[in-house]
Amino acid sequence: MEQLIRHQVERMLRRKRRNPALSLTATSRLQEDIGLDSIDLVELAINLEHRFHIEIKDAEMEQMRTVQDVLDCVDLHLSNLIID
């Protein structure tokens, strides 16, 4: 399941940058390395919410700095859905 989530998140980021060959690692920084601006981050959060049926709070979105942060956020929300 984690690989599926990683694949989908990475695909979202590559589409956002319109660069299917974009090299991503867990430590890739969303703004500095990938080039997302604040509007892109909001759109990413909305896309994640729709794709994974989760709700990302503004404070959580502001803490997402790397690809791994995004993956951890999605994983946390999905884990909470399974528990609830």
KEKE-3310 file (N, C-alpha, C; in steps of 0.2 Angstrom, whole numbers, plus 5000, padded with zeros to 4 digits):
npx = (5004:5010:5019:5010:5004:5015:5018:5007:5007:5019:5017:5007:5015:5024:5015:5011:5022:5023:5032:5037:5048:5054:5065:5063:5065:5063:5068:5067:5064:5049:5046:5059:5067:5058:5050:5037:5025:5016:5002:5003:5005:4993:4984:4990:4987:4973:4971:4976:4967:4955:4959:4963:4953:4953:4956:4965:4972:4975:4987:4994:4997:5005:5016:5022:5036:5044:5045:5043:5037:5024:5020:5020:5010:4999:4999:4997:4984:4977:4979:4972:4959:4958:4958:4947)
npy = (4994:5006:5009:5011:5023:5031:5031:5037:5050:5055:5055:5065:5076:5076:5079:5091:5099:5098:5089:5074:5067:5071:5070:5063:5061:5055:5065:5076:5093:5102:5115:5121:5112:5105:5116:5121:5133:5143:5142:5131:5121:5122:5117:5104:5099:5099:5090:5079:5076:5074:5063:5053:5053:5061:5073:5087:5097:5115:5119:5107:5106:5117:5112:5103:5100:5092:5078:5066:5071:5074:5061:5055:5062:5058:5045:5045:5050:5040:5029:5033:5032:5018:5014:5021)
npz = (5000:5004:4993:4983:4987:4987:4974:4968:4974:4970:4956:4956:4959:4949:4938:4942:4940:4927:4922:4918:4919:4931:4944:4959:4977:4994:5001:4994:4992:4993:4989:4986:4979:4970:4966:4969:4973:4985:4981:4973:4983:4991:4981:4979:4992:4991:4981:4986:4996:4989:4982:4991:5000:5012:5025:5026:5037:5038:5046:5045:5032:5031:5037:5028:5020:5013:5001:5008:5020:5015:5011:5024:5030:5022:5025:5039:5040:5033:5041:5052:5047:5046:5059:5065)
capx = (5000:5014:5022:5005:5003:5021:5018:5002:5010:5025:5013:5004:5020:5026:5010:5010:5027:5023:5039:5036:5055:5056:5068:5060:5067:5060:5070:5066:5060:5043:5047:5066:5069:5053:5048:5030:5024:5011:4996:5004:5005:4986:4982:4992:4983:4966:4971:4977:4961:4951:4962:4963:4947:4956:4955:4972:4971:4980:4993:4997:4999:5011:5022:5024:5042:5048:5040:5042:5032:5018:5019:5019:5004:4994:4999:4994:4977:4974:4980:4967:4953:4957:4957:4941)
capy = (5000:5012:5010:5014:5030:5035:5032:5042:5056:5057:5056:5071:5081:5077:5082:5098:5103:5096:5086:5067:5064:5074:5065:5064:5057:5056:5071:5082:5098:5104:5122:5123:5107:5104:5122:5122:5139:5142:5140:5124:5117:5121:5113:5098:5096:5098:5084:5073:5075:5071:5056:5048:5054:5063:5080:5089:5104:5120:5118:5101:5108:5121:5108:5098:5103:5087:5072:5062:5074:5073:5054:5054:5065:5054:5038:5046:5050:5033:5024:5035:5030:5011:5013:5023)
capz = (5000:5004:4987:4979:4989:4985:4966:4967:4976:4965:4950:4957:4959:4942:4934:4944:4937:4920:4920:4919:4921:4937:4949:4966:4982:5000:5004:4989:4996:4989:4986:4984:4974:4965:4963:4971:4977:4990:4978:4971:4989:4992:4976:4981:4998:4989:4977:4991:5000:4985:4980:4997:5005:5019:5027:5028:5040:5036:5050:5043:5025:5031:5039:5023:5017:5008:4998:5014:5024:5011:5012:5031:5031:5019:5029:5046:5039:5031:5046:5056:5044:5047:5066:5066)
cpx = (5004:5017:5016:5004:5009:5020:5013:5004:5015:5022:5010:5009:5023:5021:5010:5016:5028:5029:5038:5043:5058:5059:5066:5063:5063:5062:5070:5061:5055:5044:5054:5068:5064:5050:5041:5030:5018:5004:4997:5003:4997:4983:4984:4988:4976:4966:4972:4971:4956:4953:4961:4957:4949:4955:4962:4971:4977:4987:4997:5000:5005:5017:5025:5030:5045:5042:5039:5037:5025:5016:5017:5012:4998:4993:4996:4986:4973:4974:4974:4960:4952:4955:4950:4936)
cpy = (5006:5014:5013:5021:5034:5036:5037:5049:5059:5059:5063:5077:5082:5080:5090:5102:5101:5093:5078:5064:5067:5069:5067:5059:5059:5063:5077:5087:5101:5111:5123:5118:5106:5110:5124:5129:5138:5140:5133:5119:5116:5117:5105:5095:5095:5091:5078:5071:5072:5064:5051:5049:5056:5070:5082:5097:5109:5120:5112:5103:5112:5118:5103:5102:5098:5082:5068:5065:5073:5065:5052:5056:5061:5048:5039:5046:5044:5029:5026:5032:5022:5010:5015:5018)
cpz = (5000:4997:4982:4981:4987:4977:4965:4968:4971:4958:4950:4956:4952:4937:4935:4941:4930:4917:4922:4921:4927:4942:4956:4971:4988:5003:5000:4992:4991:4985:4983:4978:4968:4962:4964:4975:4981:4987:4976:4977:4991:4987:4977:4987:4996:4985:4981:4994:4996:4983:4985:5002:5012:5020:5030:5031:5038:5039:5047:5036:5026:5034:5034:5019:5012:5006:5004:5019:5021:5012:5019:5033:5029:5023:5036:5045:5037:5037:5051:5054:5046:5054:5068:5063)
residu = (MET:GLU:GLN:LEU:ILE:ARG:HIS:GLN:VAL:GLU:ARG:MET:LEU:ARG:ARG:LYS:ARG:ARG:ASN:PRO:ALA:LEU:SER:LEU:THR:ALA:THR:SER:ARG:LEU:GLN:GLU:ASP:ILE:GLY:LEU:ASP:SER:ILE:ASP:LEU:VAL:GLU:LEU:ALA:ILE:ASN:LEU:GLU:HIS:ARG:PHE:HIS:ILE:GLU:ILE:LYS:ASP:ALA:GLU:MET:GLU:GLN:MET:ARG:THR:VAL:GLN:ASP:VAL:LEU:ASP:CYS:VAL:ASP:LEU:HIS:LEU:SER:ASN:LEU:ILE:ILE:ASP)
# end
